[in-house]
Amino acid sequence: MLYPAIEQVKELFENYKTVPVFYELLMDSCTPIQLFNCLHEAYDDCFILESVDNKDQWGRYSYVGIDPKCEYILDKHVVTVKEKGKADETVKVDDPIAFFSEIIEGHKSPRFNNYPKLTGGLIGFFAYDMIRYFEKTLCNPPEDDLKLPDADLHLFEKIVAYDHLSNKAVIILNINKSDDLETKYKECEKICNEVVETLRNYKPVMKTPKTMEDNITVKSNITKEHYLANVEKAKEYIKEGDIFQIVPSQRFEIDNPPDSFDVYRMLRSTNPSPYLYYFKHNDYAVAGASPEMLVSVENRTVVTRPIAGTIKRGATYDEDIHNEQQLLNDPKERAEHTMLVDLGRNDIGKVSEFGSVTVTDMMIVERYSKVMHLVSNVKGTLREDKKPLDALMAVLPAGTLSGAPKVRAMEIIDELETTKRGLYGGTVGYLAFDGSLDTCIAIRTVLFKNNKAYIQAGGGVVADSVPENEYQESCNKAMAVINAIKEASKL
């Protein structure tokens, strides 16, 4: 039986434009990975979003989106709208914030207690380069060799959430005010029955692990000497007073990578993170395990959580405590972190009510499976004249992936780096029908395209940075993903 009943849906349409309906079934013999595999076989363009907190506890829900209604591809101020059964449309867009906000507002939806938070919305990515729509001085990007769009968002009205607490699957469908209610409600019942049958009839296929040695070859888009020279140039700009901090990077690539979803499976296993995501669309796929929120908006509260400062976990409890104190007392890490918190406050302040921006946590240590980070929490109250997407664009890209001051640092990055960043340093997440927004920074992420896997990583450079150390840091950050690819090649 669907919840809410048709009479309640009718009442809710007095205040909302879209109403989700829910159907629950026991799935205690299924995992989220099996759920995704099953639905991915039956439906096009699926995604999975999951979360693990810093205490290695799974978030309550894993979300699998199925059968998106349409896709919006933004590139160079033009949105291509793809919808099944219809010819592609193109729309000239001067203000992408207004364009995408209008879509969400046209699906204004209520929140239901005791049901999954994400019931539908726009899910996908915004590239690092989105800032070029708003900062006109950033007009000389490096070569765009991967040809990714500036944004690729799918409109999902069908989601299956796996409840880790009750071991149930919750099928979520959406009814729009413009629909014929009785006809659509019956259609939702039919779709639920189809999904249930698909899940019940699924027989997982167990792969035989490969015993051969991995033959993964990794190469960078620049030489080590080039990277070291970039760090030296960055330090010169810092010495001259152009910037205080900057984040140069390098991009690694692997030919003929293993199956992209197998790589996601290894990432979630070896690097459980607050933001785990996988989607495969058109000619590319993305798998990520990001530790860092970019921005979230809920009930007009805007939050960003800068991460700057990292050290490995100790092998013993005493070593772990020693490493924590070493991180907390490192003057370079503290100074860099403070700069980026100030930048986060400034970014949030652009869209928040005057006097509402506060730092609620300052330089706390969060532990993850292999590393610990210095993390701060900055929040504000979204101004009445601003949309949740305004908050996202005020922060994108994060200072932890660009530098401070942000725009000048990005101009220098354009000068130093040989290829456009695209997904790296951009954001992955959702804009929900209820007006909430949750996004992460696209790091510890692999892009699959052109029969290659691309992994990009960098590190923060300040006045006293040692080039060799910065080079090694960028390599170390990429290794978490590269190792997941190597392990996936054995599946």
URWO-V601796 format. One record per residue. RES is the residue in one small letter. SS is DSSP state (2 for helix, 1 for strand, 0 for the rest). D_LAST is the distance of its C-alpha to the last C-alpha in Angstrom with 2 decimals. Layout:
RES & SS & D_LAST
RES & SS & D_LAST
//
This chain:
m & 0 & 39.69
l & 0 & 39.23
y & 1 & 40.39
p & 0 & 42.72
a & 0 & 45.18
i & 2 & 46.58
e & 2 & 49.83
q & 2 & 48.10
v & 2 & 46.15
k & 2 & 49.51
e & 2 & 50.99
l & 2 & 48.14
f & 0 & 48.75
e & 0 & 52.02
n & 0 & 50.14
y & 0 & 46.73
k & 0 & 45.48
t & 1 & 42.17
v & 1 & 41.46
p & 1 & 38.07
v & 1 & 37.93
f & 1 & 35.53
y & 1 & 34.26
e & 1 & 32.49
l & 1 & 30.59
l & 1 & 29.00
m & 0 & 25.19
d & 0 & 24.77
s & 0 & 22.12
c & 0 & 19.86
t & 0 & 17.77
p & 2 & 18.07
i & 2 & 14.47
q & 2 & 15.46
l & 2 & 18.75
f & 2 & 17.45
n & 2 & 15.25
c & 2 & 18.37
l & 2 & 20.79
h & 2 & 18.88
e & 2 & 19.07
a & 2 & 22.78
y & 0 & 23.96
d & 0 & 23.90
d & 0 & 23.22
c & 0 & 21.72
f & 1 & 21.14
i & 1 & 19.97
l & 1 & 21.93
e & 1 & 21.48
s & 0 & 23.13
v & 1 & 23.09
d & 0 & 26.42
n & 0 & 27.28
k & 0 & 27.61
d & 0 & 23.95
q & 0 & 25.22
w & 1 & 23.62
g & 0 & 26.03
r & 0 & 27.61
y & 1 & 26.07
s & 1 & 22.82
y & 1 & 24.01
v & 1 & 22.60
g & 1 & 24.97
i & 0 & 25.45
d & 0 & 27.70
p & 0 & 29.47
k & 0 & 33.16
c & 1 & 33.24
e & 1 & 31.85
y & 1 & 33.94
i & 1 & 33.13
l & 1 & 35.49
d & 1 & 36.18
k & 0 & 39.44
h & 0 & 41.46
v & 1 & 40.49
v & 1 & 38.43
t & 1 & 36.96
v & 1 & 36.76
k & 1 & 34.44
e & 1 & 35.12
k & 0 & 34.22
g & 0 & 37.14
k & 0 & 39.02
a & 0 & 39.59
d & 0 & 38.16
e & 1 & 40.72
t & 1 & 41.30
v & 1 & 43.12
k & 1 & 44.66
v & 0 & 43.89
d & 0 & 45.98
d & 0 & 44.78
p & 2 & 41.10
i & 2 & 41.74
a & 2 & 44.42
f & 2 & 42.42
f & 2 & 39.35
s & 2 & 41.56
e & 2 & 43.63
i & 2 & 40.65
i & 2 & 39.80
e & 2 & 43.48
g & 0 & 43.78
h & 0 & 41.31
k & 0 & 42.89
s & 1 & 41.49
p & 0 & 42.35
r & 0 & 40.22
f & 0 & 39.98
n & 0 & 39.91
n & 0 & 37.37
y & 0 & 35.12
p & 0 & 32.22
k & 0 & 33.46
l & 0 & 31.64
t & 0 & 33.09
g & 0 & 32.88
g & 1 & 33.42
l & 1 & 32.25
i & 1 & 28.63
g & 1 & 27.12
f & 1 & 28.02
f & 1 & 31.12
a & 0 & 30.82
y & 2 & 32.34
d & 2 & 35.00
m & 2 & 36.44
i & 2 & 39.06
r & 2 & 40.66
y & 2 & 42.05
f & 0 & 44.14
e & 0 & 44.76
k & 0 & 46.56
t & 0 & 46.80
l & 0 & 43.08
c & 0 & 43.87
n & 0 & 42.41
p & 0 & 38.61
p & 0 & 36.74
e & 1 & 35.08
d & 0 & 32.99
d & 0 & 30.48
l & 0 & 27.62
k & 0 & 30.09
l & 0 & 28.71
p & 0 & 31.40
d & 0 & 33.18
a & 1 & 31.86
d & 1 & 29.76
l & 1 & 30.41
h & 1 & 29.84
l & 1 & 32.37
f & 1 & 30.68
e & 0 & 33.01
k & 1 & 30.40
i & 1 & 28.06
v & 1 & 26.34
a & 1 & 26.24
y & 1 & 24.40
d & 1 & 26.90
h & 0 & 25.37
l & 0 & 28.91
s & 0 & 29.87
n & 0 & 26.51
k & 1 & 27.96
a & 1 & 26.96
v & 1 & 29.74
i & 1 & 30.20
i & 1 & 32.23
l & 1 & 34.31
n & 1 & 37.15
i & 1 & 40.67
n & 1 & 42.75
k & 0 & 46.50
s & 0 & 47.13
d & 0 & 45.50
d & 0 & 47.69
l & 2 & 46.86
e & 2 & 47.33
t & 2 & 45.44
k & 2 & 42.50
y & 2 & 42.39
k & 2 & 42.19
e & 2 & 39.48
c & 2 & 37.45
e & 2 & 37.94
k & 2 & 36.73
i & 2 & 33.59
c & 2 & 32.81
n & 2 & 33.23
e & 2 & 30.89
v & 2 & 28.14
v & 2 & 28.75
e & 2 & 28.51
t & 2 & 25.25
l & 2 & 23.76
r & 2 & 25.37
n & 0 & 24.26
y & 0 & 20.56
k & 0 & 18.42
p & 0 & 14.79
v & 0 & 12.38
m & 0 & 9.95
k & 0 & 6.83
t & 0 & 7.03
p & 0 & 4.69
k & 0 & 5.85
t & 0 & 8.99
m & 0 & 10.38
e & 0 & 11.60
d & 0 & 10.65
n & 0 & 13.66
i & 0 & 13.85
t & 0 & 17.57
v & 1 & 19.16
k & 1 & 22.72
s & 1 & 25.22
n & 0 & 27.78
i & 0 & 30.51
t & 0 & 31.38
k & 2 & 31.77
e & 2 & 35.53
h & 2 & 35.49
y & 2 & 33.77
l & 2 & 36.30
a & 2 & 39.10
n & 2 & 37.92
v & 2 & 38.14
e & 2 & 41.63
k & 2 & 42.74
a & 2 & 41.51
k & 2 & 43.55
e & 2 & 46.56
y & 2 & 46.35
i & 2 & 46.20
k & 2 & 49.20
e & 0 & 51.10
g & 0 & 50.58
d & 0 & 48.51
i & 0 & 45.67
f & 0 & 44.83
q & 1 & 41.07
i & 1 & 38.43
v & 1 & 34.65
p & 1 & 33.75
s & 1 & 30.13
q & 1 & 28.01
r & 1 & 25.15
f & 1 & 22.13
e & 1 & 20.19
i & 1 & 17.12
d & 1 & 17.30
n & 0 & 14.78
p & 0 & 12.16
p & 0 & 8.71
d & 0 & 9.20
s & 2 & 11.60
f & 2 & 10.94
d & 2 & 7.34
v & 2 & 9.43
y & 2 & 12.00
r & 2 & 10.08
m & 2 & 9.48
l & 2 & 13.10
r & 2 & 14.58
s & 2 & 13.13
t & 2 & 14.20
n & 0 & 17.13
p & 0 & 18.70
s & 0 & 21.62
p & 0 & 24.63
y & 1 & 23.32
l & 1 & 19.79
y & 1 & 19.52
y & 1 & 17.66
f & 1 & 19.48
k & 1 & 19.32
h & 1 & 22.77
n & 0 & 24.49
d & 0 & 23.04
y & 1 & 20.94
a & 1 & 18.42
v & 1 & 18.57
a & 1 & 16.35
g & 1 & 18.30
a & 1 & 19.09
s & 1 & 22.79
p & 0 & 25.09
e & 0 & 28.27
m & 1 & 30.36
l & 1 & 32.37
v & 1 & 34.90
s & 1 & 35.38
v & 1 & 38.46
e & 1 & 39.56
n & 0 & 43.16
r & 0 & 44.23
t & 1 & 42.89
v & 1 & 41.00
v & 1 & 38.62
t & 1 & 36.78
r & 0 & 35.10
p & 0 & 35.07
i & 1 & 32.68
a & 1 & 34.02
g & 1 & 33.71
t & 1 & 30.60
i & 1 & 30.22
k & 1 & 27.47
r & 0 & 27.50
g & 0 & 29.34
a & 0 & 27.97
t & 0 & 30.93
y & 2 & 33.09
d & 2 & 35.90
e & 2 & 33.77
d & 2 & 32.35
i & 2 & 35.97
h & 2 & 37.01
n & 2 & 34.36
e & 2 & 35.42
q & 2 & 39.04
q & 2 & 38.22
l & 2 & 36.55
l & 2 & 39.44
n & 0 & 42.04
d & 0 & 40.63
p & 2 & 43.33
k & 2 & 41.16
e & 2 & 38.47
r & 2 & 41.24
a & 2 & 43.15
e & 2 & 40.17
h & 2 & 39.15
t & 2 & 42.76
m & 2 & 42.99
l & 2 & 39.93
v & 2 & 41.23
d & 2 & 44.50
l & 2 & 42.75
g & 2 & 40.95
r & 2 & 44.36
n & 2 & 45.88
d & 2 & 43.18
i & 2 & 43.43
g & 2 & 47.21
k & 0 & 47.38
v & 0 & 46.62
s & 1 & 47.84
e & 0 & 51.25
f & 0 & 53.51
g & 0 & 53.21
s & 0 & 50.15
v & 0 & 47.54
t & 1 & 46.77
v & 1 & 44.32
t & 1 & 43.41
d & 1 & 41.11
m & 1 & 41.64
m & 1 & 39.31
i & 1 & 37.66
v & 1 & 34.65
e & 1 & 31.42
r & 1 & 28.70
y & 0 & 24.96
s & 0 & 22.09
k & 0 & 22.54
v & 1 & 25.73
m & 1 & 29.01
h & 1 & 30.92
l & 1 & 34.54
v & 1 & 34.85
s & 1 & 37.93
n & 1 & 38.70
v & 1 & 41.10
k & 1 & 42.47
g & 1 & 45.29
t & 1 & 46.85
l & 1 & 46.23
r & 0 & 49.54
e & 0 & 50.91
d & 0 & 50.98
k & 0 & 47.28
k & 0 & 44.17
p & 2 & 40.81
l & 2 & 39.50
d & 2 & 42.34
a & 2 & 40.88
l & 2 & 37.46
m & 2 & 39.09
a & 2 & 41.36
v & 2 & 38.45
l & 0 & 36.02
p & 0 & 34.88
a & 0 & 34.90
g & 2 & 37.05
t & 2 & 34.14
l & 2 & 32.58
s & 0 & 35.92
g & 1 & 38.76
a & 1 & 42.34
p & 0 & 44.49
k & 2 & 41.68
v & 2 & 43.17
r & 2 & 44.55
a & 2 & 41.27
m & 2 & 39.51
e & 2 & 42.17
i & 2 & 41.45
i & 2 & 37.67
d & 2 & 38.49
e & 2 & 40.56
l & 2 & 38.09
e & 0 & 34.74
t & 0 & 34.18
t & 1 & 32.04
k & 0 & 32.30
r & 0 & 30.02
g & 0 & 29.27
l & 0 & 26.62
y & 0 & 26.53
g & 0 & 29.16
g & 0 & 29.74
t & 1 & 28.93
v & 1 & 26.57
g & 1 & 27.95
y & 1 & 30.37
l & 1 & 34.08
a & 1 & 34.86
f & 0 & 37.69
d & 0 & 39.42
g & 0 & 39.94
s & 0 & 37.40
l & 1 & 34.96
d & 1 & 31.95
t & 1 & 30.17
c & 1 & 28.15
i & 1 & 28.10
a & 0 & 25.24
i & 0 & 23.94
r & 0 & 20.55
t & 1 & 19.53
v & 1 & 17.68
l & 1 & 19.25
f & 1 & 17.59
k & 1 & 20.44
n & 0 & 21.65
n & 0 & 18.22
k & 1 & 18.05
a & 1 & 16.79
y & 1 & 19.85
i & 1 & 20.24
q & 1 & 23.82
a & 1 & 25.45
g & 1 & 28.98
g & 1 & 31.44
g & 1 & 34.94
v & 1 & 37.78
v & 0 & 41.20
a & 0 & 44.41
d & 0 & 43.52
s & 0 & 39.88
v & 0 & 38.91
p & 2 & 37.14
e & 2 & 34.95
n & 2 & 33.79
e & 2 & 33.12
y & 2 & 31.02
q & 2 & 28.95
e & 2 & 28.59
s & 2 & 27.17
c & 2 & 24.57
n & 2 & 23.72
k & 2 & 23.30
a & 2 & 20.86
m & 2 & 18.72
a & 2 & 17.32
v & 2 & 15.69
i & 2 & 14.96
n & 2 & 13.16
a & 2 & 10.98
i & 2 & 10.20
k & 2 & 9.60
e & 2 & 7.17
a & 2 & 5.30
s & 0 & 5.64
k & 0 & 3.82
l & 0 & 0.00
//
